[in-house]
């Protein structure tokens, strides 16, 4: 039996999967409807929406098979997500990759498999819509085209879930998405003993922008600040709009001192923006910076609370200085 290799950018792929908060969730008719349709159209006994996690494949929808997950190392779908097109195994018993796989030699006695990779908009393969039969069979180009169409429908449903974690205005993660991604990143830093830091931002005098210039200008200010955050931090950092005029950035493998240096660069970027914008106001902000301490921060919520407190202390100090 051949165990599938890991895809390129596996860590980012897993983060994208976890950000959906779909693993171990309850059955949903929108996915069950598609697996029922696939089973009926192709005349196979089993159709599955399978999501490939770090160490398992978990079934969001499984019609015809009494299981919720299997280990990743025996997963056919772990092989399917290595490519971009449908993986077809006409007879697993005659395929050296799968002939001694326990899912072939034992229940459900897989002989035929066809799996269409399910992708995110960024191209990460999260899993498959797959068909399984206990007898060998052919699967021609028309069959594959139809399975691709059904796979696109699964992707559309996953996109609907993903949009629930994205802020409409700034296109950053919303609070739900930020907390999910950051908690996963924090877990990785804990496991490998790397530092992590969190920045908690609040725009100063933002209400005055709305009151004086209108809400459209307020939205422009929020979008501009979000854009500068995205430009100044790394792709591996998690950036989110938590609501209103509050933002946060979780920096992996970054000490407090290193995060402070990035903050200085951001301050210069925003100063340059203010000098060039000529919109009648400056973008101003308060920020709390905290480094992860495993003795104080069990969760990302603990880390956010500490950074939030520091941010408000800075805001109050500035108000006192201005009065």
Secondary structure, DSSP 8 states (H G I E B T S, - for coil): -------TTHHHHHHHHHHTT-TT----HHHHHHHHHHHHHHT-SEEEEEEE-SSEEEEEEEES---SEEEGGG-SHHHHTTSSS-EEES-GGG-TTTTT-HHHHSTT---EEEEEEEE-TT--EEEEEEEEESS-----HHHHHHHHHHHHHHHHHHHHHHHTTB-TTT-SB-HHHHHHHHHHHHHHHHHHT--EEEEEEEEETHHHHHHHH-HHHHHHHHHHHHHHHHHHS-TTSEEEEEETTEEEEEEET--HHHHHHHHHHHHHHHHHHHHHH-SSS--EEEEEEEE--TTT-SSHHHHHHHHHHHHHHHHHHHHHHH-
